[in-house]
Amino acid sequence: MLQKIKETAEWLKAHTALRPEMAIILGTGLGRLAEEIEVVDAIPYTAIPHFPVSTVEGHQGRLLFGRLGNKEVLAMQGRFHYYEGYSMKEVTYPERVMYELGIRVLCVSNAAGGMNPDFRIGDIMLIRDHINFFPEHPLHGPNFPTGPRFPDMSQAYDRELLALAHQVAQEKGIRVVEGVYLGTQGPTFETPSEYKMFHILGADAVGMSTVPEVIVARHCGMRVLGISIITDLGVEDKIVEVTHEDVQKAADAVQPLMADIFREVINRIN
């Protein structure tokens, strides 16, 4: 695996002159932030050696190298999910490659179901912490040399970046909420009883991604900022039938506000 990661990273270095230190993962229905990027090189996942391929609608499957404001960035226009049949090593392969490319700050986004009764559809939730509800751990197996065997997760999401995101949102008059994201394998949306259980466990939102990526990013020493778009509600008396298309539509409506936050935060990071 390590040899494959290095081969992928070397191939990418040979296909772009940019050397970004910041990366963005664009989740379901959130690929439009790519339009904010001054793209220098756009590389389909299918062209990258050893790289998985995104199979989910709303994930375009391209790696973008470009500039966002005054910073060089790498953006994943589509991610990989455990429910697609990938192993956790494959799901988190991009983060391993990012580390080899020199990425040190990772911004992750996702669409999520909200379980906090104070949340509304379309809310932007800044992720304070997460709960790992996946059946397989991304660090299972031999330890990678990028981090310790037992990595600390007391600050999975960088507090300084979280505070900066709050500051940016306040300056721009963007409503944001803060909460805990619970990651589960999917691909079914949650039952009312599952929503209730997850909220009792301490989660404010639930989705099918992000947690494995963040664990591996932190194992590599990256700083992480996470944002969830609340696309449906798992709150008693507010639960309605939801489809993937509904999630995409709700996420699409809030994309410009999320883009504002990510762009400004990235530009202010030293």
N, C-alpha and C positions, 0 to 999 in steps of 0.2 A: 504493500500500500504506500509506504513512504517513497519508494522509487517512482511509483506512478504519479504521486503528488508533485514531486520535483520535476518530472517530465512535463506534466501539464503546465506548471509554472514557467518553466524555461520556454515552452512553446509559445505561451502568451507573451512573455517578454520579447520574444523575437517578432511578434506580430503587432506590437504597439510601442511607441516611443515614450508613452506616459508612464510615470511611476507614482501613482496615487498612494496616499496613506490612509484614505477614508473610503469606505464602501457603504452602499445602500442596497438592501434587499426589498424589492417591491412585491407586495403580497397580492392576493386576489382582488382584481378590479382596481389596483392602485398603480398600474403601469404607466399612467399618464405623466407621472413625475419625470419620466424619461424625456418628455418634451421640454422640460426645463433645463436639461443638460445639453451643453454644446458638445455634441458627440464627435469625437475624433476617430474612433474605431468601434464598429459594431460587429461582434463576432457571434454567429449562431452557436448554440450549445452543441449542435450536431457536428460542428467542425472542430471542436476542441478535443484533443486526445484524452481518453479516459473519463470524460465528463458525462454525467447523467443527462437525460433529456426530460424536460417538463412535458407532462401529458394532460394538464388540466386547463380547461377553458378559462381565458383571462390571464394566462401566463404565456407571454410571447416567446420565451426561450432564447434570450440573447444576453450576452455580456457586453456592457457598454463601457468604454473608456472615454472620458471627456472632462469637461469643466462645468462646475456648478458654482456660479458666482466667481469668486476669486480662488477657488480650490480645484485641484485635480481630483476626480472621483472615479471609482469603479462602481457600476450599478448592475445588479442582477435583475433583469426584466423577466421575472418568473422564478419560482423556487421549486424544490423537490419535497415531496411529502412521503411520510411513512406509509400512508394508505395506498399510495400508488404501487406498492410492492417493493420499494427500495429498502435496503437495510439501513440502519442508522449511520453506518460508515459512509454509505452512498449519499444519504440525505445531507450529511455534514461535510461531504467532500469539498464543496466550494469554500468553506471557511478554512479548511486546511491549506487549500491553494492560495487563498487570500493572504494567509500568514506568510507563505513563501514569497508572495509578491510584495510584501512590506506593508500590508494594511494593518493599522494600529487602532482605528476607530471604526466601529460598525454600527450603522443605523438600520434597524429592522422595522418593518411595518407588516400589518396583517389586518384582515377583517375578522371580527369577533362578535359573538353573541353576548349581550350584556345581562348580568344577573343582579346588579346593584339597582334597587328600586328608584334611586335618584337619577339613573342614567336615562338618556333619550336616544332614539335612533338618529344616527348622524353625529353623535358625540365623538370627540377625539380623546381617547384615553392614553395618557402618558403612563407607561408601565413602570411601576415601582418595584415589583418583584414577581416571581412566577412560582407555580406549583407544577411539578413534573408528573404527569399522569400517563406517560407512555409506557408500554409494556417492555420496551428495550431501552437500555441506557446508551447514549452515544459514546461513552468512554469505556464501555465494556470491552474486555480483552486486554492485550498488551498495551502498556502505557506509551503514548507518543512522547517524544523528547521535548515537546513544546511546553510542557507543564508538569506539575507534580502528580504522583499517583492519586492523591486525595486532594483535589483542588478545593480551595475555599470558595463558597458561593454566598457569603454574607452580603456581598454587594455585586450581585449579578448585573444590575443596571446602575451605571455610573451616576452617583449622586450629583456631581457637579454638572453633568450634561442634563440631568433631569431638572435641576434648578434653572439652568440656562433656557431650557425649553419652556418652562413656566414663565420666565421673564419675557421671552420673545412673544409668547402667546398674549400676555398681558399688554405688551406694547402695541400689538397689532389688533387688539380687541377680539381675539379668537377665544371662544369658550372651550376650555379643556377640563377634563376630569382626570383623576389619578387613581390607579388601582392595581390589583393583582391579576395576572393573566394565568389561566390554567390551560395547559396543553394536553390534548388527548388525541388518540390515534385516528378517529374518524373511520370511514367517511360519512357515517350517519350524523345528522344533526341531533342534538340532545333531546331526550324525553323531558317532560315537565319535572319528573322526579329526579332525573339526573341534574337538571339545572338547580333544583332545590338543594340537592346534596352538595354540589360544587360550591354553592354560595355559603352553605353551612361550614364547609372546609376552609373558607376564607377567600374565595376567588370572587372577583368582580366581573370578569369576562372569561370566555372560553373559546378556544379555537383549535386548529389542527396542525399548527406549525410552531415556529419561533423558538420554543424551549430547547430543542436539540441544538439548533444553530447557536443560541446564546451560550449554552454550556460549553460547546467546543471553542467558541470565540474567547470565552473567559479562560479556558484551559490554555489558550495561546497567549493570554495576557492582553487581549484587546479590551478597550473601553466600549461599552454598549449603551446606546439609546434606543428604546423601543416605543413604538406608537401603535395602538389598536384603533381601528375605526369600528364603532359600534353599529353593526348593520341590522341587527334584530335583537329582540328582547326575550330573555328567558325568565321573566318576572311573572309571578302568579297573577292571573287575570289579564295579562298583557301578551301571553303566548299565542301566536298565530302560526299557521302553516307557512313554512319558508322554503324557498328554492335557491339554488345556486345563482340563478339569474337575479333574484331579489337582492342577494348579497352583493353582487357585482354592481347593481344599480345604486344601492345605498352608498357603497364605497365610492363610486364614481362621483357622486354629488359633493363629496367632502374632500376630494383629492386636492383642489387648489389650496385649501387651508392647511392641509398636512404638508404640502409642498412648501408653503411659506415658512412653516416652522423648521422643517429639515434644512432648507436652503440657508436660512439665517443662522441657525445653530452651527452648521458646518462652516460657514464663513467666519464665525467668531471664535472657532477653536484654534488655539495656537498650534 
